[in-house]
Amino acid sequence: MLASILYYEKNISLAVVDCDGTQESFYKLRERDRDLIESSPELGKELHERLSRYGKKSYHIIRSKPERAVSDVMKYFRKMKTAPQLIIFDFPGHALTSAMMDLSITMDYIISPIEADPQSLASSFAYAKTIRDLGVGFEGSRIQDFFLLWNKINRSASTMVIDLFSQNAEEQGLPIFDTRIYNSVRFSRELAQGGVKGVFRCSYLPPAPALRPQTGVDEWVMEVMEKLNLKTENGV
């Protein structure tokens, strides 16, 4: 979602490194997209026409593992005439392994989604505090900043857990994005369900604009660009 909007709409040159060896969400999404397009000439034609409007090919997805992710990116760089402006690493959920910690401190920025579930929050905060204590400012670490993101928020549910943990994060010096991402069944709509005009999750297209209002997605993308100081190719 973030990668597609930044790349196709905001003209941020990027590549994605899928380090999640169990789910491989980015890599498998690209495979599903490709298989569907190859099996449907009509859909393939629509997609080609849409990509032509953006004037670019799809962004590259590097299939990797935490222990070799950096070396895989360096190999990718050596093949490119111009390095992309941004590399997005998709981490696995179990981020407290030694391999993940070693990879984490090589990042410039880390965004950690959190959900209003006590068990999930416990592990997310443990990772965040470890990064804060060992990563930010640690000799040999590249980390410039770390951000938590409230994700999959239920609008009809009580905000008590969110408010309490947000206050706790502030007291512990853990930054949280101002924007929250609100849960929607639209998030799971892929090419097979929505087609080119009604897709949300796709590695070849950004989410359809009509599906994004009231989700917080566009507001969050703008906040990401501001906090990470990302500039479009025309400098805006």
C-alpha positions as a Python dict, from the first residue, in 0.01 Angstrom:
ca = {
    (1, 'M'): (0, 0, 0),
    (2, 'L'): (264, 253, 108),
    (3, 'A'): (510, 137, -157),
    (4, 'S'): (253, 154, -437),
    (5, 'I'): (130, 504, -350),
    (6, 'L'): (482, 642, -307),
    (7, 'Y'): (605, 485, -629),
    (8, 'Y'): (314, 525, -868),
    (9, 'E'): (154, 847, -740),
    (10, 'K'): (429, 1037, -559),
    (11, 'N'): (709, 948, -803),
    (12, 'I'): (941, 817, -533),
    (13, 'S'): (1181, 570, -694),
    (14, 'L'): (1195, 261, -471),
    (15, 'A'): (1237, -113, -436),
    (16, 'V'): (1093, -350, -177),
    (17, 'V'): (1288, -617, 11),
    (18, 'D'): (1059, -894, 135),
    (19, 'C'): (1238, -1034, 443),
    (20, 'D'): (936, -1216, 582),
    (21, 'G'): (1036, -1575, 515),
    (22, 'T'): (709, -1716, 651),
    (23, 'Q'): (445, -1499, 483),
    (24, 'E'): (640, -1331, 201),
    (25, 'S'): (344, -1097, 163),
    (26, 'F'): (501, -867, -99),
    (27, 'Y'): (657, -1143, -307),
    (28, 'K'): (347, -1362, -305),
    (29, 'L'): (124, -1065, -386),
    (30, 'R'): (339, -994, -693),
    (31, 'E'): (311, -1362, -791),
    (32, 'R'): (-68, -1356, -758),
    (33, 'D'): (-89, -1035, -958),
    (34, 'R'): (133, -1176, -1232),
    (35, 'D'): (-52, -1509, -1251),
    (36, 'L'): (-387, -1332, -1278),
    (37, 'I'): (-266, -1098, -1551),
    (38, 'E'): (-117, -1384, -1752),
    (39, 'S'): (-445, -1577, -1731),
    (40, 'S'): (-660, -1278, -1830),
    (41, 'P'): (-553, -1093, -2148),
    (42, 'E'): (-826, -835, -2097),
    (43, 'L'): (-708, -754, -1745),
    (44, 'G'): (-349, -746, -1867),
    (45, 'K'): (-444, -491, -2133),
    (46, 'E'): (-622, -271, -1877),
    (47, 'L'): (-323, -287, -1645),
    (48, 'H'): (-80, -202, -1924),
    (49, 'E'): (-290, 101, -2018),
    (50, 'R'): (-299, 217, -1656),
    (51, 'L'): (77, 173, -1612),
    (52, 'S'): (133, 370, -1932),
    (53, 'R'): (-33, 668, -1763),
    (54, 'Y'): (224, 652, -1485),
    (55, 'G'): (503, 624, -1741),
    (56, 'K'): (700, 361, -1552),
    (57, 'K'): (745, -9, -1499),
    (58, 'S'): (649, -179, -1173),
    (59, 'Y'): (881, -143, -875),
    (60, 'H'): (1126, -425, -805),
    (61, 'I'): (1065, -676, -524),
    (62, 'I'): (1368, -854, -380),
    (63, 'R'): (1294, -1188, -216),
    (64, 'S'): (1531, -1228, 78),
    (65, 'K'): (1585, -1325, 442),
    (66, 'P'): (1695, -1105, 734),
    (67, 'E'): (2047, -1249, 746),
    (68, 'R'): (2120, -1170, 380),
    (69, 'A'): (1889, -875, 309),
    (70, 'V'): (2161, -609, 304),
    (71, 'S'): (2388, -810, 75),
    (72, 'D'): (2095, -879, -159),
    (73, 'V'): (2027, -506, -179),
    (74, 'M'): (2392, -435, -258),
    (75, 'K'): (2379, -691, -540),
    (76, 'Y'): (2069, -516, -671),
    (77, 'F'): (2243, -177, -656),
    (78, 'R'): (2534, -307, -862),
    (79, 'K'): (2292, -396, -1142),
    (80, 'M'): (2127, -53, -1143),
    (81, 'K'): (2251, 254, -1327),
    (82, 'T'): (2084, 477, -1069),
    (83, 'A'): (2005, 369, -713),
    (84, 'P'): (1641, 418, -605),
    (85, 'Q'): (1562, 692, -357),
    (86, 'L'): (1404, 452, -110),
    (87, 'I'): (1438, 86, -12),
    (88, 'I'): (1148, -55, 190),
    (89, 'F'): (1223, -363, 401),
    (90, 'D'): (922, -575, 497),
    (91, 'F'): (1009, -733, 833),
    (92, 'P'): (858, -1052, 976),
    (93, 'G'): (635, -1016, 1280),
    (94, 'H'): (881, -1188, 1515),
    (95, 'A'): (1127, -901, 1514),
    (96, 'L'): (1327, -985, 1829),
    (97, 'T'): (1546, -1254, 1673),
    (98, 'S'): (1920, -1183, 1657),
    (99, 'A'): (1910, -1170, 1276),
    (100, 'M'): (1628, -917, 1285),
    (101, 'M'): (1803, -701, 1543),
    (102, 'D'): (2120, -702, 1332),
    (103, 'L'): (1918, -598, 1028),
    (104, 'S'): (1716, -340, 1222),
    (105, 'I'): (2018, -131, 1319),
    (106, 'T'): (2115, -98, 952),
    (107, 'M'): (1788, 84, 875),
    (108, 'D'): (1763, 463, 850),
    (109, 'Y'): (1403, 462, 973),
    (110, 'I'): (1178, 197, 1123),
    (111, 'I'): (798, 202, 1114),
    (112, 'S'): (635, -50, 1346),
    (113, 'P'): (257, -100, 1308),
    (114, 'I'): (72, -166, 1633),
    (115, 'E'): (-282, -287, 1693),
    (116, 'A'): (-513, -234, 1990),
    (117, 'D'): (-452, -584, 2123),
    (118, 'P'): (-264, -621, 2455),
    (119, 'Q'): (-63, -927, 2348),
    (120, 'S'): (41, -771, 2018),
    (121, 'L'): (122, -442, 2190),
    (122, 'A'): (348, -614, 2443),
    (123, 'S'): (575, -759, 2174),
    (124, 'S'): (566, -440, 1965),
    (125, 'F'): (663, -222, 2260),
    (126, 'A'): (940, -465, 2359),
    (127, 'Y'): (1089, -433, 2011),
    (128, 'A'): (1046, -55, 2010),
    (129, 'K'): (1219, -15, 2346),
    (130, 'T'): (1503, -243, 2240),
    (131, 'I'): (1560, -37, 1927),
    (132, 'R'): (1545, 284, 2129),
    (133, 'D'): (1793, 158, 2389),
    (134, 'L'): (2036, -21, 2156),
    (135, 'G'): (1975, 112, 1808),
    (136, 'V'): (1914, 484, 1807),
    (137, 'G'): (2245, 657, 1876),
    (138, 'F'): (2428, 323, 1910),
    (139, 'E'): (2773, 322, 1748),
    (140, 'G'): (2749, 144, 1414),
    (141, 'S'): (2373, 197, 1392),
    (142, 'R'): (2220, 393, 1103),
    (143, 'I'): (1883, 446, 1268),
    (144, 'Q'): (1775, 809, 1257),
    (145, 'D'): (1427, 759, 1400),
    (146, 'F'): (1165, 502, 1496),
    (147, 'F'): (788, 544, 1461),
    (148, 'L'): (492, 344, 1588),
    (149, 'L'): (175, 339, 1379),
    (150, 'W'): (-173, 260, 1504),
    (151, 'N'): (-306, 14, 1248),
    (152, 'K'): (-637, -166, 1181),
    (153, 'I'): (-826, 57, 1422),
    (154, 'N'): (-1194, -27, 1473),
    (155, 'R'): (-1388, 300, 1461),
    (156, 'S'): (-1676, 160, 1668),
    (157, 'A'): (-1458, 20, 1948),
    (158, 'S'): (-1348, 198, 2264),
    (159, 'T'): (-1023, 394, 2233),
    (160, 'M'): (-923, 324, 2595),
    (161, 'V'): (-640, 83, 2504),
    (162, 'I'): (-514, 316, 2232),
    (163, 'D'): (-521, 619, 2462),
    (164, 'L'): (-342, 436, 2745),
    (165, 'F'): (-68, 293, 2525),
    (166, 'S'): (-25, 622, 2339),
    (167, 'Q'): (32, 796, 2670),
    (168, 'N'): (272, 521, 2777),
    (169, 'A'): (463, 554, 2450),
    (170, 'E'): (492, 930, 2494),
    (171, 'E'): (621, 888, 2849),
    (172, 'Q'): (885, 643, 2725),
    (173, 'G'): (991, 862, 2436),
    (174, 'L'): (852, 637, 2161),
    (175, 'P'): (721, 847, 1869),
    (176, 'I'): (380, 760, 1722),
    (177, 'F'): (242, 884, 1391),
    (178, 'D'): (-37, 1136, 1433),
    (179, 'T'): (-235, 953, 1165),
    (180, 'R'): (-415, 628, 1244),
    (181, 'I'): (-505, 361, 988),
    (182, 'Y'): (-866, 249, 1028),
    (183, 'N'): (-968, -107, 954),
    (184, 'S'): (-1167, -172, 638),
    (185, 'V'): (-1270, -479, 441),
    (186, 'R'): (-1150, -284, 137),
    (187, 'F'): (-787, -345, 237),
    (188, 'S'): (-802, -709, 126),
    (189, 'R'): (-943, -635, -220),
    (190, 'E'): (-691, -759, -477),
    (191, 'L'): (-699, -758, -857),
    (192, 'A'): (-910, -1074, -868),
    (193, 'Q'): (-1187, -907, -666),
    (194, 'G'): (-1171, -542, -772),
    (195, 'G'): (-1010, -538, -1114),
    (196, 'V'): (-792, -248, -1224),
    (197, 'K'): (-1047, 19, -1122),
    (198, 'G'): (-1142, -125, -781),
    (199, 'V'): (-825, -279, -642),
    (200, 'F'): (-669, -195, -304),
    (201, 'R'): (-383, -446, -262),
    (202, 'C'): (-175, -468, -578),
    (203, 'S'): (197, -457, -652),
    (204, 'Y'): (134, -305, -996),
    (205, 'L'): (-108, -29, -897),
    (206, 'P'): (-180, 205, -605),
    (207, 'P'): (-506, 154, -413),
    (208, 'A'): (-804, 290, -604),
    (209, 'P'): (-863, 651, -484),
    (210, 'A'): (-1234, 584, -433),
    (211, 'L'): (-1153, 319, -170),
    (212, 'R'): (-920, 532, 40),
    (213, 'P'): (-1137, 804, 205),
    (214, 'Q'): (-1178, 769, 584),
    (215, 'T'): (-909, 500, 608),
    (216, 'G'): (-628, 740, 701),
    (217, 'V'): (-410, 602, 422),
    (218, 'D'): (-353, 923, 225),
    (219, 'E'): (-294, 1129, 538),
    (220, 'W'): (-43, 873, 663),
    (221, 'V'): (148, 867, 333),
    (222, 'M'): (187, 1245, 350),
    (223, 'E'): (306, 1220, 711),
    (224, 'V'): (558, 952, 613),
    (225, 'M'): (694, 1174, 336),
    (226, 'E'): (727, 1463, 579),
    (227, 'K'): (894, 1270, 861),
    (228, 'L'): (1129, 1078, 631),
    (229, 'N'): (1200, 1388, 423),
    (230, 'L'): (1102, 1215, 98),
    (231, 'K'): (1095, 1436, -209),
    (232, 'T'): (932, 1354, -541),
    (233, 'E'): (1148, 1344, -852),
    (234, 'N'): (1047, 1702, -932),
    (235, 'G'): (1153, 1811, -583),
    (236, 'V'): (806, 1870, -439),
}
